[in-house]
Amino acid sequence: MSATTAHSPVLEARDVSRSFGPVEVLHGVELALYPGEVHALIGENGAGKSTLMKIMAGYLEPTKGQILLDGQPVSFSSSEEAENRGVILIHQEFNLAEQLTVEENIFLGRELRRGFFLDKRAMRAEALRLLRELETRVDPDARVSDISVSDKQMVEIAKALSRNARVLIMDEPTAVLTTREAEVLFRQIEKLKARGTAILYTSHKLDEVARIADRITVFRDGSRVAIAKAGEMTEDQMAQAMVGRALSNLFPPKVLPQKRETVLSVSNFSVGTIVQNASFDLYRGEILGFAGLVGAGRTELMEGLIGVRPGAGHIEINGKPVRISSVGDARKAGLVYLTEDRKGRGLLLTKSMRENLTLLALNRFGRFAIDARAEDEALAKAIQEFDIRAANRAVPVGNLSGGNQQKLLLAKTMLAEPDIIIIDEPTRGIDIGTKQQIYHFIQKLAASGKSIIMISSEMTEIIGLSHRVVVMRSGRITGVLSGDDINEDVIVRHAMGLEGKVAA
């Protein structure tokens, strides 16, 4: 029987430091997790949050300091040992076997047995119960490679719930979830708290932190800079503690293009059965936001426009009709797309920054042999221009923080010298300080004459950056908003099909 009480930590990091080679990334930090409490850990990308979580969950060892479980020093030999002792980590990067089914992933390595045989009936019943509890329609028989990013996150959560965790560590769990799915998760967190589970929760969404956290710890540059109980810090105070400066100018001023010059005209464009008869125009120097609920067809529309999906309709660029059936065709027409899945489809995570940066524009660096010196010069310029931060230039891109990966993806795209840039979820999983940088990068691109289409699930982002907003619902465009109509109430009414109806 555990000696832990509600007044003593179940898991604790005490004076923990961690070095990678000569570089120390955690500097004597402390963190205590109590039963029945949500402890939020916040900080910029690269602040040391993920490193500490991995140490507490047995994936890494501390260079100095101790981890205590139920008040006793513990040294987990592996993450499996930590899990067997009730400490579970839900990774920001999915830890799923893509070629196995949802059900097989939930029980992978912990299969239920009846004698010498797998108890498939019991596993099916338990998988259905967990998925039903999470209010998701994911099919237990679906191959993980075939389901959406948000469904994969729900499978990770179901997998963790199946293990009856004493300590549940959640790294950006809502970064890829819809608003409805996030609400389901919050209800599960309340149930876990009631059972006495200790929860360590990281998120860049400070409104979530303010809502669910009982205690908040702020990291900056590998050190703990603040700790507070719920209600003792406003969202602005959290942000300022994270970045060490005020963020009153989070969004740059909107500067409307001086003249309305159409660079992209889309008419009656359909993508399979998902998008029907979409029509819109994009002007030079404009940031055109695309809003709507998840599943509205925004990403599918853009993938159709750049040739990733088969689409049908009329496209004009600078007044001339174009046919786009591949990404190469789109690039030749001056149109590029920054995917929302930067890890899975945007970057080669095992390759260096240089190899990733020049991938879209290799023809600029030699026809028969790559000019490595020219690539290095382009990388140096990109690092300076986009403020990409890394321990060294040879580091695999998978080791960069989410914010630096996104900045590299933006630099890679701009090296292809496009005129029209589609950016899907530009700041997903990125801290507030880096968000501010990316917002200013986007505004700078528009001011230089580039035309931007931005898809975002963050309402503040859509409102704060967009010159005009296209709203989609169920594969159709329901409104194009400008001026004072770019506000949450009008956008939501269009997204939910309530436009034209009188509010109660």
PyMOL commands that set and color helices and strands:
alter all, ss='L'
color gray80, all
select helices_A, chain A and resi 49-56+79-84+102-106+120-133+144-146+149-161+179-195+206-212+235-243+298-305+327-332+342-346+353-357+359-365+372-386+397-399+402-415+432-447+459-465+483-485+488-495
alter helices_A, ss='H'
color red, helices_A
select strands_A, chain A and resi 11-20+23-33+38-42+64-69+72-74+87-90+113-114+117-118+167-171+198-202+215-220+223-229+262-271+275-283+287-291+312-317+320-321+335-338+420-424+451-455+468-473+476-482
alter strands_A, ss='S'
color yellow, strands_A
deselect
rebuild
show_as cartoon
